[in-house]
Amino acid sequence: MGENKLRRFLIAVQFLTIIPVPYRFRATDEDLGKSMVYFPLVGLLLGGILYGFNQAVGLIFPDRIANLGCVLTLVLLTGGLHLDGLADTADAFFSRKNRQRMLDIMRESQIGAMGAMAIVFDLLLKFEILSSLSPQLKKTALILMPVIGRWAVIFQAVMLPYARTSQGLGTVFNKHVKTKTVLLSTLFTLPAVLWFRRLNGLYTMVLVLMVTLCFIWYTRRKIGGATGDTMGAAIEIAELATIVFIT
């Protein structure tokens, strides 16, 4: 990996997680936008940590405790960034307000009833689904869930314009993420998926992509484009879809 590519990978780690990197980069908009191609690799890093956590905790505590710990660890490692986006998106989309009011709701700091429910349902479903999987399949799910989740969100950045007239985080990705980004990120995702699930992994990717495309359509219908919050929501939805379809 060249110096510039390594730098952008570390920028992606810095942006998506609270994992310390050797140097806190002052990323330009171009750096941040082009770092999106490495999102699945950051997902693989997160998945490896979840796998190790599950193995260590499982030696001492029952499986359900380990499952709960894995769900909460993923939230902590990401600083709750994507959950916050899910909550803001749920509050906005289910508010029954017009487009501009929905965009305003996403910028409010308070979490409403629908946002709180979305967080609870998301975490509870992840916990229950992980608890229903066989030990071997659960280990695979823990690794691939963050990978496929961060691969799927790239499609939203490519397919939707930025929803606001003012500049925002979504503008950065919308401007610098191209079809090439999707292709390269898919090449990063496929080896992990094929290694752990072979052809079944491809079916999982296709099904998660279908769910993502439905969410993209719904997002366009509600607010006409993407925001940073809807991208966070897309990651959470894709993660959940991954462990649903991984069986």
Legacy VTK file of the C-alpha trace (Angstrom):
# vtk DataFile Version 3.0
C-alpha trace
ASCII
DATASET POLYDATA
POINTS 247 float
0.000 0.000 0.000
1.519 3.320 -1.096
2.070 6.144 1.355
-0.943 8.113 0.111
-3.168 5.030 0.193
-2.017 4.139 3.702
-2.708 7.713 4.780
-6.252 7.547 3.439
-6.833 4.173 5.068
-5.760 5.655 8.408
-8.024 8.640 7.760
-10.900 6.178 7.285
-9.982 4.492 10.585
-9.805 7.886 12.268
-13.182 8.929 10.854
-15.157 5.728 11.449
-13.757 4.631 14.810
-12.190 5.773 18.054
-9.239 3.439 17.459
-6.040 5.473 17.922
-3.867 5.882 14.838
-0.141 6.722 14.890
-0.788 10.272 13.730
-3.915 12.437 13.823
-4.219 13.507 10.206
-5.633 16.845 9.167
-7.582 15.412 6.265
-8.670 17.528 3.339
-12.152 17.057 1.918
-10.614 15.114 -0.955
-8.726 12.832 1.436
-11.852 12.131 3.461
-13.999 11.550 0.403
-11.497 9.224 -1.238
-10.929 7.352 2.030
-14.369 5.802 1.554
-12.879 3.121 -0.679
-11.188 1.738 2.450
-14.363 1.585 4.551
-14.680 -2.219 4.129
-11.086 -2.648 5.344
-11.936 -0.617 8.439
-14.914 -2.945 8.810
-12.547 -5.922 8.664
-10.468 -4.345 11.432
-13.593 -3.907 13.547
-14.715 -7.447 12.768
-11.361 -8.842 13.853
-11.634 -7.006 17.170
-15.181 -8.308 17.693
-14.023 -11.848 16.910
-11.176 -11.606 19.419
-13.462 -10.075 22.049
-16.009 -12.869 21.571
-13.334 -15.543 21.884
-11.868 -14.020 25.054
-15.139 -13.258 26.837
-16.611 -16.617 25.796
-13.934 -18.374 27.838
-15.314 -16.864 31.030
-18.957 -15.900 30.501
-22.017 -17.489 28.844
-22.568 -16.905 25.131
-25.375 -14.390 25.637
-23.107 -12.204 27.755
-20.460 -12.381 25.037
-23.076 -11.487 22.413
-24.221 -8.463 24.392
-20.614 -7.429 24.859
-19.949 -7.689 21.113
-22.937 -5.490 20.259
-21.909 -2.858 22.792
-18.234 -3.063 21.814
-19.094 -2.228 18.210
-21.021 0.817 19.411
-18.097 1.922 21.570
-15.508 1.355 18.834
-17.484 3.549 16.432
-18.244 6.191 19.040
-21.966 5.682 18.424
-21.549 7.608 15.152
-23.767 5.390 13.025
-26.372 4.866 15.752
-26.695 8.630 16.040
-27.338 8.794 12.298
-29.935 6.031 12.569
-31.727 7.854 15.385
-31.737 11.209 13.582
-32.944 9.569 10.371
-35.761 7.739 12.162
-36.875 10.928 13.924
-36.934 12.784 10.606
-38.462 10.159 8.328
-41.279 9.278 10.723
-42.081 12.869 11.674
-44.672 13.300 8.879
-43.176 16.713 8.139
-42.123 18.270 4.851
-38.690 17.798 3.333
-37.081 20.921 4.808
-38.449 20.203 8.273
-37.072 16.655 8.097
-33.631 18.021 7.248
-33.911 20.434 10.182
-34.885 17.588 12.525
-31.727 15.703 11.553
-29.655 18.635 12.783
-31.352 18.835 16.173
-29.278 17.510 19.059
-32.175 15.883 20.902
-33.224 12.302 20.189
-36.967 11.875 19.788
-39.198 8.889 20.481
-38.728 7.319 17.043
-34.974 7.729 17.229
-34.826 6.096 20.650
-36.987 3.226 19.417
-34.753 2.758 16.371
-31.662 2.456 18.581
-33.343 -0.023 20.937
-34.693 -2.171 18.107
-31.362 -2.133 16.275
-29.312 -3.230 19.283
-31.906 -5.725 20.485
-32.242 -7.353 17.069
-28.470 -7.642 16.680
-28.205 -9.258 20.099
-31.063 -11.709 19.514
-29.924 -12.686 16.019
-26.348 -13.279 17.165
-27.709 -15.391 20.021
-29.679 -17.520 17.558
-26.658 -18.379 15.377
-24.470 -21.436 15.756
-21.071 -20.703 17.352
-19.201 -21.007 14.048
-21.700 -18.918 12.091
-21.705 -16.276 14.815
-17.931 -15.892 14.527
-18.290 -15.366 10.784
-21.143 -12.899 11.312
-19.074 -10.831 13.743
-16.321 -10.452 11.150
-18.465 -9.832 8.070
-21.160 -7.625 9.620
-18.917 -4.520 9.839
-17.293 -5.279 6.473
-20.476 -5.584 4.417
-22.131 -2.754 6.345
-19.386 -0.315 5.368
-19.282 -1.603 1.802
-23.028 -1.096 1.312
-23.045 2.562 2.385
-20.774 3.467 -0.533
-23.685 2.848 -2.906
-25.680 5.586 -1.182
-22.818 8.049 -1.594
-22.610 7.247 -5.313
-26.307 7.039 -6.142
-27.760 9.971 -4.195
-26.984 13.689 -4.420
-26.409 15.634 -1.240
-29.809 16.566 0.164
-28.958 19.988 1.606
-28.213 23.227 -0.178
-25.511 24.082 2.376
-22.207 22.259 2.705
-22.016 19.254 5.000
-20.268 15.967 5.585
-22.347 14.243 2.939
-21.090 16.745 0.364
-17.537 15.511 0.837
-18.408 11.920 0.005
-20.872 12.800 -2.739
-18.259 14.918 -4.520
-15.332 12.508 -4.377
-16.939 9.045 -4.439
-17.282 7.653 -7.949
-18.215 4.369 -9.603
-14.535 3.414 -9.371
-14.847 3.653 -5.583
-17.645 1.082 -5.616
-15.606 -1.297 -7.769
-12.447 -1.028 -5.664
-14.317 -1.341 -2.370
-16.061 -4.435 -3.734
-12.653 -5.923 -4.556
-11.638 -5.289 -0.934
-14.859 -6.873 0.356
-15.035 -10.001 -1.796
-11.939 -11.837 -0.482
-13.172 -11.704 3.125
-16.696 -12.732 2.145
-15.525 -15.614 -0.052
-12.967 -16.771 2.501
-15.479 -17.071 5.318
-18.700 -17.947 3.467
-17.741 -18.912 -0.092
-20.713 -18.641 -2.490
-23.145 -18.195 0.396
-21.309 -14.967 1.129
-22.102 -13.666 -2.344
-25.791 -14.349 -1.763
-25.555 -12.403 1.489
-23.896 -9.465 -0.276
-26.579 -9.398 -2.972
-29.409 -9.507 -0.434
-27.825 -6.766 1.682
-27.367 -4.677 -1.455
-31.062 -5.118 -2.267
-31.992 -3.866 1.209
-29.581 -0.946 0.757
-31.095 -0.044 -2.615
-34.565 -0.046 -1.029
-33.304 2.318 1.666
-31.690 4.516 -0.994
-35.014 4.687 -2.851
-36.868 5.536 0.370
-34.301 8.193 1.304
-34.580 9.831 -2.115
-38.365 9.798 -1.804
-38.314 11.398 1.656
-35.619 14.090 1.366
-34.350 13.930 -2.209
-30.802 12.879 -1.383
-28.328 11.720 1.235
-26.908 13.306 4.382
-24.288 12.184 6.870
-27.111 10.890 9.064
-28.667 8.746 6.338
-25.239 7.271 5.608
-24.892 6.305 9.260
-28.362 4.793 9.143
-27.425 2.883 5.982
-24.479 1.276 7.779
-26.639 0.184 10.711
-29.338 -1.206 8.413
-26.781 -3.055 6.276
-25.098 -4.540 9.355
-28.427 -5.821 10.591
-29.317 -7.192 7.161
-25.953 -8.976 7.005
-26.544 -11.050 10.120
-30.155 -11.695 9.075
-29.134 -13.079 5.680
-25.859 -14.733 6.658
-27.693 -17.924 7.555
LINES 1 248
247 0 1 2 3 4 5 6 7 8 9 10 11 12 13 14 15 16 17 18 19 20 21 22 23 24 25 26 27 28 29 30 31 32 33 34 35 36 37 38 39 40 41 42 43 44 45 46 47 48 49 50 51 52 53 54 55 56 57 58 59 60 61 62 63 64 65 66 67 68 69 70 71 72 73 74 75 76 77 78 79 80 81 82 83 84 85 86 87 88 89 90 91 92 93 94 95 96 97 98 99 100 101 102 103 104 105 106 107 108 109 110 111 112 113 114 115 116 117 118 119 120 121 122 123 124 125 126 127 128 129 130 131 132 133 134 135 136 137 138 139 140 141 142 143 144 145 146 147 148 149 150 151 152 153 154 155 156 157 158 159 160 161 162 163 164 165 166 167 168 169 170 171 172 173 174 175 176 177 178 179 180 181 182 183 184 185 186 187 188 189 190 191 192 193 194 195 196 197 198 199 200 201 202 203 204 205 206 207 208 209 210 211 212 213 214 215 216 217 218 219 220 221 222 223 224 225 226 227 228 229 230 231 232 233 234 235 236 237 238 239 240 241 242 243 244 245 246
